[in-house]
């Protein structure tokens, strides 16, 4: 997955919209404790985001990526 994520010093890490199907397919086939959601930030810009949640016995961890490129 790291091949698809672009790291930014300022702001959020991002992923190109065209790579979302590959990321989702790879993660969902390999792991059964992963969920993926998409949405828009509230406010003027309404930037799209992708949230990957990794669930474990004791807690969950959210990874939120900004979506760049075309909107899905």
C-alpha positions in Angstrom: 0.0 0.0 0.0 2.9 2.4 0.7 3.6 2.5 -3.1 0.2 4.3 -3.6 0.4 6.7 -0.7 2.1 10.1 -1.2 3.7 11.5 2.0 3.3 15.3 2.6 5.3 17.3 5.1 2.4 19.8 5.5 -1.1 18.5 5.4 -2.4 14.9 5.1 -1.0 12.0 3.3 -2.8 11.5 0.0 -3.8 8.8 -2.5 -4.8 9.2 -6.1 -8.4 8.4 -6.8 -7.5 5.9 -9.6 -5.5 3.8 -7.1 -8.4 3.3 -4.6 -9.7 0.1 -6.3 -6.3 -1.5 -6.2 -5.7 -0.5 -2.5 -9.2 -1.7 -1.5 -8.9 -5.0 -3.4 -5.4 -5.7 -2.0 -6.4 -5.0 1.7 -9.8 -6.6 1.7 -8.6 -9.8 0.1 -5.7 -10.2 2.4 -7.1 -9.0 5.8 -10.5 -9.6 7.4 -10.1 -6.9 10.1 -10.0 -4.0 7.6 -12.8 -1.6 6.7 -12.7 1.2 4.1 -14.9 4.3 3.8 -14.9 7.4 1.6 -16.4 10.8 2.2 -16.1 14.5 1.9 -14.8 17.0 4.5 -17.3 19.5 5.7 -16.7 23.1 4.8 -16.1 25.2 1.7 -13.5 23.0 0.0 -15.1 19.6 0.8 -12.0 17.7 0.1 -12.5 13.9 -0.4 -11.0 11.4 2.0 -10.4 7.7 2.3 -10.5 6.1 5.8 -8.9 2.7 6.4 -9.8 1.2 9.8 -7.7 -1.6 11.2 -9.6 -3.4 13.9 -8.0 -5.5 16.6 -9.2 -7.1 19.8 -8.5 -4.2 22.1 -8.8 -1.1 19.8 -9.0 0.2 16.3 -6.7 2.5 14.3 -7.9 4.9 11.6 -5.7 5.9 8.7 -7.2 8.9 6.9 -5.8 9.8 3.4 -6.8 12.8 1.3 -7.9 11.7 -2.2 -6.3 13.6 -5.1 -7.2 13.4 -8.8 -10.7 12.6 -10.0 -13.5 12.1 -7.4 -14.9 8.6 -7.0 
